[in-house]
Amino acid sequence: MTTTFVTGGARSGKSSYALRLAAAAEAPVVLIATAEARDDEMRERIEAHRRERPAAWRTVEEPLDLAGALRGLAEDEFAIIDCLSLWVSNLLENEHDGAAIEQLAAEAAALAAGRMGGCVAVSNEVGMGIVPMSALARSYRDVIGRVNAIWAEAFDDAVLAVAGRVLRLERA
């Protein structure tokens, strides 16, 4: 089964594309959700994503230990990881530095890439805009850029979602 890394901007169609890949996998599907419902707006976003998924799909909510969540899956399950950008944000909030996050990303990406059931990982592309004003925002932009590169390199395919369409990304 193949692995696909999906990146793009906010509301670009990343998650919808991931759901289509999972539905086509003809395997049991589990979604590893990294978001935490910390306010009403985020609760509504999470609920909207839940309504988009078939009821038979299993959900594992794991904001920090992505490798542990992957180890807990059955080998034949197709995994959706949504999303790496929130996972990185969660790690930064829990005082992980960039090097530690990159190491965790490499470990989790290797586990995901080796799954017999296949995997699609979703992440935001945040490095195409202006240079952020704050040190924290610049650090986040840099770390998520490196994490995205780690996952894209580990997976069979990588795509960029823009305006509900996807472009296949070639290796540099």
Protein Blocks (a to p, Z undefined) as FASTA:
>chain_A
ZZddddddehilpmmmmmmmmmmnopacddddfbdcfbfklmmmmmmmmmmpcfklccdd
dfklmmlmmmmpcfkbccddddfklmmmmmmmnopafklmmmmmmmmmmmmmmpmnbpad
ddddfklmccdfbfklmmmmmmmmmmmmmmmmmpmbdcddeehiacddddZZ
